[in-house]
Amino acid sequence: MRQLLLLLALLSGLLTGCAVDVKPWQRGLLAEQKMQLVADPMEQFFDEHIFFSKEAASGGKGVGGGGCGCN
């Protein structure tokens, strides 16, 4: 009985993740630059460079260098 309840809970959790189709008139809005995960790639690059330079560490993003800011 316990396994059945667990299976039903798992299946109901998977079914709630189903998405509705994106309508053709909504696709233009979703394709805009401001809707991207990273709106400005150069700004993200500089933010990561400053972060790794100040933290004196690297990793997680594949950026090499040290804390001196000379990378």
PyMOL CGO cylinders between C-alpha atoms (Angstrom):
from pymol import cmd
from pymol.cgo import CYLINDER

trace = [
    CYLINDER, 0.00, 0.00, 0.00, 2.83, 2.35, 0.88, 0.3, 1, 1, 1, 1, 1, 1,
    CYLINDER, 2.83, 2.35, 0.88, 4.59, 1.69, -2.42, 0.3, 1, 1, 1, 1, 1, 1,
    CYLINDER, 4.59, 1.69, -2.42, 1.39, 2.37, -4.34, 0.3, 1, 1, 1, 1, 1, 1,
    CYLINDER, 1.39, 2.37, -4.34, 0.98, 5.74, -2.63, 0.3, 1, 1, 1, 1, 1, 1,
    CYLINDER, 0.98, 5.74, -2.63, 4.60, 6.60, -3.38, 0.3, 1, 1, 1, 1, 1, 1,
    CYLINDER, 4.60, 6.60, -3.38, 4.13, 5.66, -7.02, 0.3, 1, 1, 1, 1, 1, 1,
    CYLINDER, 4.13, 5.66, -7.02, 0.95, 7.74, -7.28, 0.3, 1, 1, 1, 1, 1, 1,
    CYLINDER, 0.95, 7.74, -7.28, 2.69, 10.73, -5.69, 0.3, 1, 1, 1, 1, 1, 1,
    CYLINDER, 2.69, 10.73, -5.69, 5.58, 10.39, -8.13, 0.3, 1, 1, 1, 1, 1, 1,
    CYLINDER, 5.58, 10.39, -8.13, 3.28, 10.14, -11.13, 0.3, 1, 1, 1, 1, 1, 1,
    CYLINDER, 3.28, 10.14, -11.13, 1.18, 13.11, -10.04, 0.3, 1, 1, 1, 1, 1, 1,
    CYLINDER, 1.18, 13.11, -10.04, 4.36, 15.14, -9.61, 0.3, 1, 1, 1, 1, 1, 1,
    CYLINDER, 4.36, 15.14, -9.61, 5.47, 14.27, -13.13, 0.3, 1, 1, 1, 1, 1, 1,
    CYLINDER, 5.47, 14.27, -13.13, 2.10, 15.16, -14.61, 0.3, 1, 1, 1, 1, 1, 1,
    CYLINDER, 2.10, 15.16, -14.61, 2.10, 18.64, -13.08, 0.3, 1, 1, 1, 1, 1, 1,
    CYLINDER, 2.10, 18.64, -13.08, 5.25, 19.51, -15.04, 0.3, 1, 1, 1, 1, 1, 1,
    CYLINDER, 5.25, 19.51, -15.04, 3.50, 19.28, -18.39, 0.3, 1, 1, 1, 1, 1, 1,
    CYLINDER, 3.50, 19.28, -18.39, 3.53, 22.61, -20.21, 0.3, 1, 1, 1, 1, 1, 1,
    CYLINDER, 3.53, 22.61, -20.21, 0.92, 24.11, -22.46, 0.3, 1, 1, 1, 1, 1, 1,
    CYLINDER, 0.92, 24.11, -22.46, 1.86, 24.86, -26.06, 0.3, 1, 1, 1, 1, 1, 1,
    CYLINDER, 1.86, 24.86, -26.06, 3.29, 28.27, -26.79, 0.3, 1, 1, 1, 1, 1, 1,
    CYLINDER, 3.29, 28.27, -26.79, 0.97, 30.07, -29.14, 0.3, 1, 1, 1, 1, 1, 1,
    CYLINDER, 0.97, 30.07, -29.14, 2.40, 31.53, -32.38, 0.3, 1, 1, 1, 1, 1, 1,
    CYLINDER, 2.40, 31.53, -32.38, 1.68, 35.10, -31.24, 0.3, 1, 1, 1, 1, 1, 1,
    CYLINDER, 1.68, 35.10, -31.24, 3.64, 34.49, -28.02, 0.3, 1, 1, 1, 1, 1, 1,
    CYLINDER, 3.64, 34.49, -28.02, 6.82, 33.27, -29.72, 0.3, 1, 1, 1, 1, 1, 1,
    CYLINDER, 6.82, 33.27, -29.72, 7.93, 36.77, -30.75, 0.3, 1, 1, 1, 1, 1, 1,
    CYLINDER, 7.93, 36.77, -30.75, 7.84, 37.96, -27.15, 0.3, 1, 1, 1, 1, 1, 1,
    CYLINDER, 7.84, 37.96, -27.15, 9.78, 34.95, -25.91, 0.3, 1, 1, 1, 1, 1, 1,
    CYLINDER, 9.78, 34.95, -25.91, 12.46, 35.44, -28.59, 0.3, 1, 1, 1, 1, 1, 1,
    CYLINDER, 12.46, 35.44, -28.59, 13.30, 39.02, -27.51, 0.3, 1, 1, 1, 1, 1, 1,
    CYLINDER, 13.30, 39.02, -27.51, 16.75, 39.73, -26.09, 0.3, 1, 1, 1, 1, 1, 1,
    CYLINDER, 16.75, 39.73, -26.09, 15.37, 40.80, -22.70, 0.3, 1, 1, 1, 1, 1, 1,
    CYLINDER, 15.37, 40.80, -22.70, 13.74, 37.38, -22.27, 0.3, 1, 1, 1, 1, 1, 1,
    CYLINDER, 13.74, 37.38, -22.27, 17.03, 35.49, -22.62, 0.3, 1, 1, 1, 1, 1, 1,
    CYLINDER, 17.03, 35.49, -22.62, 18.66, 33.94, -19.56, 0.3, 1, 1, 1, 1, 1, 1,
    CYLINDER, 18.66, 33.94, -19.56, 21.66, 36.21, -20.07, 0.3, 1, 1, 1, 1, 1, 1,
    CYLINDER, 21.66, 36.21, -20.07, 20.45, 39.48, -21.54, 0.3, 1, 1, 1, 1, 1, 1,
    CYLINDER, 20.45, 39.48, -21.54, 23.93, 40.93, -22.11, 0.3, 1, 1, 1, 1, 1, 1,
    CYLINDER, 23.93, 40.93, -22.11, 26.77, 38.40, -22.59, 0.3, 1, 1, 1, 1, 1, 1,
    CYLINDER, 26.77, 38.40, -22.59, 29.50, 41.05, -22.29, 0.3, 1, 1, 1, 1, 1, 1,
    CYLINDER, 29.50, 41.05, -22.29, 28.14, 42.23, -18.94, 0.3, 1, 1, 1, 1, 1, 1,
    CYLINDER, 28.14, 42.23, -18.94, 28.16, 38.66, -17.68, 0.3, 1, 1, 1, 1, 1, 1,
    CYLINDER, 28.16, 38.66, -17.68, 31.75, 38.22, -18.90, 0.3, 1, 1, 1, 1, 1, 1,
    CYLINDER, 31.75, 38.22, -18.90, 32.94, 41.33, -17.04, 0.3, 1, 1, 1, 1, 1, 1,
    CYLINDER, 32.94, 41.33, -17.04, 31.01, 40.40, -13.89, 0.3, 1, 1, 1, 1, 1, 1,
    CYLINDER, 31.01, 40.40, -13.89, 32.63, 36.95, -13.85, 0.3, 1, 1, 1, 1, 1, 1,
    CYLINDER, 32.63, 36.95, -13.85, 36.07, 38.46, -14.48, 0.3, 1, 1, 1, 1, 1, 1,
    CYLINDER, 36.07, 38.46, -14.48, 35.68, 40.89, -11.57, 0.3, 1, 1, 1, 1, 1, 1,
    CYLINDER, 35.68, 40.89, -11.57, 34.33, 38.17, -9.30, 0.3, 1, 1, 1, 1, 1, 1,
    CYLINDER, 34.33, 38.17, -9.30, 37.19, 35.78, -9.95, 0.3, 1, 1, 1, 1, 1, 1,
    CYLINDER, 37.19, 35.78, -9.95, 39.77, 38.56, -9.69, 0.3, 1, 1, 1, 1, 1, 1,
    CYLINDER, 39.77, 38.56, -9.69, 38.48, 39.67, -6.31, 0.3, 1, 1, 1, 1, 1, 1,
    CYLINDER, 38.48, 39.67, -6.31, 37.86, 36.22, -4.90, 0.3, 1, 1, 1, 1, 1, 1,
    CYLINDER, 37.86, 36.22, -4.90, 41.36, 34.98, -5.80, 0.3, 1, 1, 1, 1, 1, 1,
    CYLINDER, 41.36, 34.98, -5.80, 39.82, 31.77, -7.01, 0.3, 1, 1, 1, 1, 1, 1,
    CYLINDER, 39.82, 31.77, -7.01, 38.56, 30.22, -10.18, 0.3, 1, 1, 1, 1, 1, 1,
    CYLINDER, 38.56, 30.22, -10.18, 36.21, 27.41, -11.03, 0.3, 1, 1, 1, 1, 1, 1,
    CYLINDER, 36.21, 27.41, -11.03, 32.66, 26.65, -11.85, 0.3, 1, 1, 1, 1, 1, 1,
    CYLINDER, 32.66, 26.65, -11.85, 32.64, 28.58, -15.10, 0.3, 1, 1, 1, 1, 1, 1,
    CYLINDER, 32.64, 28.58, -15.10, 35.89, 27.44, -16.65, 0.3, 1, 1, 1, 1, 1, 1,
    CYLINDER, 35.89, 27.44, -16.65, 37.62, 30.79, -16.19, 0.3, 1, 1, 1, 1, 1, 1,
    CYLINDER, 37.62, 30.79, -16.19, 41.32, 30.59, -15.39, 0.3, 1, 1, 1, 1, 1, 1,
    CYLINDER, 41.32, 30.59, -15.39, 43.48, 33.04, -13.52, 0.3, 1, 1, 1, 1, 1, 1,
    CYLINDER, 43.48, 33.04, -13.52, 44.27, 34.23, -10.08, 0.3, 1, 1, 1, 1, 1, 1,
    CYLINDER, 44.27, 34.23, -10.08, 43.32, 37.04, -7.75, 0.3, 1, 1, 1, 1, 1, 1,
    CYLINDER, 43.32, 37.04, -7.75, 45.80, 39.60, -9.08, 0.3, 1, 1, 1, 1, 1, 1,
    CYLINDER, 45.80, 39.60, -9.08, 43.56, 40.63, -11.99, 0.3, 1, 1, 1, 1, 1, 1,
    CYLINDER, 43.56, 40.63, -11.99, 46.28, 39.88, -14.55, 0.3, 1, 1, 1, 1, 1, 1,
    CYLINDER, 46.28, 39.88, -14.55, 44.57, 36.97, -16.30, 0.3, 1, 1, 1, 1, 1, 1,
]
cmd.load_cgo(trace, "trace")
